[in-house]
Amino acid sequence: MFSWSSNQMINMNNVAKIVLDILFPFSEKRKRIESLTAEEVFQKCQKADVSDDKNLYSIFSYEDTLIRDMVHFLKYKKNENVARIFAEILYSEIVEKSSEMFLFENFTNPVLVPIPLSKKKLKKRGFNQIEFILEEFKKLDTQNFFETDFKSLIKTKDTLSQTAVKNRRRRMENIRNCFGVSNAEKIVERNIILIDDVLTTGATMREAKNALINSGAKRVFCITMAH
C-alpha cells in the first residue's frame, strides 16, 4: 500500500500554498497585518483614553485605522497573527494590571472570562474571537497563573450589534438582560477579568458584569482591546 513520506507531504503542502497564493493573492492590507509583531503594534498604535472607571480598561483607540483593520480580520477572517498579537499584548497588560491590583486591592486568583456570543451568532461565525485570543493567551501562560472560563457566562438571547443601534435608549433595551450565568459555583466569590474586543457604549460590558456580580462574583475588572 502506497503512503506519503513526511517530506513528500510537506512538499505537497508547499505546492498547494503556492497555488492558493497565486489564485487568491493577499491584499496589501492583509500582507501588512501578517507581517506585524506585537511590539510594533503596541509601539505604533494609538492608545485609548484612560477611563474614569477604575474597573474598566481599554488598550487601544478604535480610531486607529490599523487597530480597526486588525479587529476586522480577527472577527471576520479568524486571522491567527492578529489573535497572537492581541494575546501577547493582552497577556502583558493583564499581568501588569492584576499585579498592581493584587498588591493594593487584594485582587487574587482572577478568572478570565470572555464576552460570549449567542448560539445563533456563534453558529453563523463559527468561533468566538475572544476565545480565539484566549487560546493563544493560554500558550503564553506557561505557569498557569490564570484560569480561563469559557462556559459560565452565557448569552441568553440574540441581539443586534450595538454599532447598528444608533439610539442610546434602544441600545440599552437591545442588550438588557441578555446575559446569564451557568455553573455559578465556579464564579462565586471569585475575582473576574471580563474581556471583549471593542468597547462602544459600554452597555454590553455593564450587562455582563452585572450578571456575574448578581451570581456571586467578588469583583469584575473589564478589559477590551480597543475603545
N, C-alpha and C positions, 0 to 999 in steps of 0.2 A: 504493500500500500504506500503510495507516494505521500510525503509530508514536506512541508516547507521548513527550511532551517531558519534559525533566528535572524541570520544575516540577510537571507532572501526576503523575509518578512519586512525587515527594516528598509531594504531597498525598494520593495513594492510600496510601502507606506510613503517613502520619499517621492517616488514617481507620482503616486496619487496626489500628494500635496502639491507638487509642481503643476500637475494638470489642473487641479482645482484653482490654484492661484492664477493660471492663465485664463481659465474660463470665467472666474469670479474674482477679479483683482481687487485688492483692498483699496478703499477710498483713502485719500490723503489724510482725512480726519482719523480714520481707524489706524493707519500706519503710525501717525503721531502718538496715539494712545497706546498702541502696542509697544512703542519704544520707551515709554516713560518709566521712571523709577519713583518709588515712594519719596525719596529725598528731594527729587526735582519738583514733584507736585507740592510737597509741603513748603518748599522754599519759594516757589514761584507764584502760587495761587493766593488770591485774596482771602484773608481770614474773616470770619463772621464777627459782627459786633458782639461785645460782651453783654450777656443777658442780665437784667436786674434780678432775675430769679436764680438764687444760688443752687437750686436743684435742676437747672437746665443749662446745657452747654452745647453749642454748635461749633464745629471746627472751621468750616469754610463758608464763604459767602456764595450764595447761589447765583449772584450776579456775575460771578466769574465764569466766562464762556467755557473754559476748559473743564471746570467742575460740572457745569450743566451737561456738557458732552459726555463726560465720564459716567454721570448718573444715568444718562440715556442708554449708553452702551451696556451698562451693568443691568439695568432694569428690563430692557427690551431685547438685548443681544446676548445676555449672560456672558459678558466678557470676563475671562479669567484673570487677565492682567489688572483690570480695574478692581476686581474683587481682592486680589493680592495686595495691591497698593492701598486700598482703603483699609484692609485688615491690618497692615503694618502700621499705618498712621493711627488707626483706632486703638491698636494694642498699646502703642507708646502713650497716647493721650489717656487711656483708661488706667494704665499703670501709674502715671503721674497723679491723676485726679484721685484715684482710690487710695494712693499712699498718703496724700495730704488729708483726705477725709478720715483715714484710719488713725492718723496721729492726732488730729484735732477734734474729730467728731465721732469717734468710735464706730466708724463705718466698716465693720468687719465682715469677712467672708461673703462678698457680694455675688449674686447670681445674675448672669447676663441673660436678658430676655428680649427677643426681637419683637417688633410690632408684627402681628400675624396678618395674613391675607384671609379673605373669606374663602370658603370652599370653592365657590364659583370662579373667583379670580385666580385662585391657585391652580385650578384645573385648566383654565384658559392659558395662563402664562407658563405653567409647568414647574415653577420654582418660586421660592420667596427670596428676593435678592438680599435681604438682611441675613437670613440663614446662610446664604451662599458666602457672604462676607465672614460670618462667624465660623464657618467650616474652615476657612483659611486662617482665621484668628486662632483656632484651637491648635493648628500646626505650629504656631509661634509660641504658644503657651506650653512649652515642653515640661514645665514643672507642675502643671495642672493647678496653677494658682486660682484660676477662675472656673466656676461651674457654669455651664450653659443649660438653659431650659427652653426647649422649643415647643413644649406641649401645654404648659399650664395656662398661658394667656391665649385665649381663642377669640376669633371674630365671629359673633353670633348672627350677624346679618350682613348682606351685601350692601355696599353704599357706593354712591357716586364718588369719583375723585374729587377731593376738596378743591383742587385747582379749577374744576369745571363748575363749581358752585360759586357764583360771584357775590351773592348777598350774604352778609355776615350771619344774620339770623337763620337763614336757610342752611348755612354751613353747620351751625350748631345743631339744628334739627337733623341734618343729614347723618351726623356722627353720633348723636345722643344714644347712649345705652347699646352701643354696637359691640362692646367687648364683654367677655365673661371669663371666669376662671374655672378650670377643671383641676382636680387634684390639688385643692387649696392647701393641703397639709405640706406641700413642697415649698410653699412661699410664706407660710405663717411665720411671723417673727423673723423673716429674712430681709436683708438689705438687697434691693434690686437695682440693677443698672438697665434701664429700658432704652432700647436702641432702634433708631429709624434712619432712613437715608436723608430725607429732606423735611425740614420744619417749615410749614407755611404759616397758618394762623396759630398753630399750637393746639387746636381743638382735638386732634387725634391723640396727641400725647396726653392731654389732660384726661380724656375719657379712659384711655388705657391705664394711666396712673391711678385714677380713681377706682377702677375695677380691681387693681392689685391691692390698694390700700384697704378697700372695703372687704377684701377677702383675707386680710390679716397681715399683709406685708408691713414690715417695720418702717422702712423708708424707701422711696423710689427716686433715684437720680436719673435724669433723662439726658441722653446724648445723641446728637444727629451729625451726619457727615456735613450737612450744609443747611444754611438758613438764608 
